[in-house]
């Protein structure tokens, strides 16, 4: 099963993450299928970027997001919708 989850990077006690598609049986730092974006929880406001086209591709192929990734997907979709509404 494919999972959408976070892959940790950064120094000790200074984490930053990549949002990746990976086989659920693999370890957190192993080879990924696709990199979908990044997430930095240490900044205020939270800094993240997500390629929603690739996320939708993996979700349509049966991938399951983790709780954190699911909340980031929801937030990114809301931000994308609000920027499209402001352009109209």
N, C-alpha and C positions, 0 to 999 in steps of 0.2 A: 504494500500500500504506500502511496506517495503522501508525504506530509509537507505542509507549508509551515516552517518554523524558523526560529532565530538561531543564527550561528554567531557565537561570541568572538569578538576581537577586542583589542585594546590592552592597555597595561593593567597591572594588578590594581584592583579597586577602582578602575576607570574604564568600565565596559562600554563598548559600542557594538552594534549588532548588524549583521546582514540578514535580510529576509530571503530564505532559499527554499527551493523545492528539493526534497531529498527522500530517499527510501526510508521508511519508518524503522527498519532494522539496523540502519547505520548509526555510527556514533556522531555526536554533535559536530566534531571537527573533520569529518571524513568528506570524500568527494561528493559534490552536489550535482544535481541534474540541471539546475537553472538558478541564477541569482536574480531576484525580483526587486530588490531595493535595499535600503539601509534604514537604521533606527538608532538614534542617539538619545538615551533617556536623561543624560546629564545636563542638557541645555534647558533653558527656560525661555520660551515654550519648547516643548518636545520637538526635536528635529527628525523628520523622517521623509523618505521618498519611496514611492511604490509605483511600479509599472502595472496599472490595473488591467491592461490588455493581456499581459502574461499571466496575471493572477486569474483572470477569468478563463484563460486557456487551461490552466492546471485544474481549476475547479470543475470545468466541464469534462475533464478526463478523470474525475474521481478523487482528486486530492482533498485531504482534510486539513484545514488550518488549525493551529494551536489556538488557545484562548487569546493570547496576546496578539498574535497575527490577525485573528478574526477582528479584534477591536481596532487594529490599525487599518484593516481593509475598510471597515465601516467609516472610520474617520477620514480616510483618503477619498472615499466615495462622496461623503458629505462635502468635503472641500472642493472636489472637482465639480460637483453640482452647483455649489454656491458661486464658483468662478464663471461657470457657464451662464448662470442666471444674471450675474452682474454684467456680462458682455451683451446680453440681449436687450 
